[in-house]
């Protein structure tokens, strides 16, 4: 049987394979710690062979965007000054190949295919967790939290957040089919139930904020580009003023109290201070990628003991920027912040222009979720996790929007225009 190249690598025409690859990736990211290394091979198996199918389209332009690999290369170079060089080298190579897979995905997967695959994957992931019904005891606040088949309520909450966000986005903007919309909303309901059961304050706060941002920005589509810019600037100023006012009136303590948290965020402020103190010892380049939380190192052992982590693994400073400072210093922190700013700039430029906005809107929602979580979790620094995959997918996808809308053949190509939406996606597309 002959398989056409377009069914594998052409955005909009590879929905079947693309959705399968995304679903497999999500499942591997969620449960690789349970399944083992064979699941990582499954992740590589769905993306890396696409390079052989069409190298120029999947990775050929990567040389023009070296900044996509900047942090991964820094992680590899940190081997030379790492406190645990063997650990650093292994983790850095894993991160580098993980980023390459995310870039390949960005070349071949459009917003609609991403949503279909993600919704399917999240439905399986959360359904399995519901069947497992696992709870863990938190020694710091004395409560029991639902974790399902995950090892952490915050990771369960993250997947539930993605299920709500992507399900709502697909139902609102990517389909007119009632059946597809009902299926998407069913996953939204499952995700919302998992989110509530997880009691993850970070996820429960980040999810409505990201959805509200998507809905508010989508409303700007009804206006001309000049009016979009005016309303966007006014909304940004109003939101900033509202946040500052809420903080001054004690809204932070009220929100924390509603989730059973105190002003220390269940010990996180102490953990942050420990991270800042550790970063001060090696401020420029850090101790090496993944070289702090190493068994046998005195400071890591002390913090594992203080935070009741008997497994002595899977812990971090619960802040992306502090974790980056400790491991790769100020240089690494800049290389992590720049992608977030780059994606934001590219997405806003597309949303405020008179062109196709559908993918930019999705990327903005995902970025909002990642940014909010970045102050309390570490989602984008490790390999084989959904946060870093989505970050580099969005960055690579947003960076070359025109080149990524590949036509069926060179003869069919013409510059995209507002009247001809690319990739076959946008409001009113059948599922």
Secondary structure by P-SEA (a helix, b strand, c coil): cccccccccccccaaaaaaaaaaaaaaaacccccccaaaaaaaaaaccccccccccccccccccccccaaaaaaaaacccccccaaaaaaaaaaaaaaaaaaaaaaacccaaaaaaaaaaaaaaaaaaaaaabbbbbcccccbbbbbcccccaaaaaaaaaaaaaaaaaaaccccccaaaaaaaaaaaaaaaaaaaaaccaaaaaaaaaaaaaaaaaaaaccccaaaaaaaaaaaaaaaaaaaaaaaaaaaaaaaaaaacccccccaaaaaaaaaaaaaaaccccccccccccccccaaaaaaaaaaccccccccccccaaaaaaaaccaaaaaaaaaaaaaaaaaaaaaaacccccaaaaaaaaaaaaaaaaccccccccccccaaaaaaaaaaaaaacccccccccccccccccccccccccccccccc
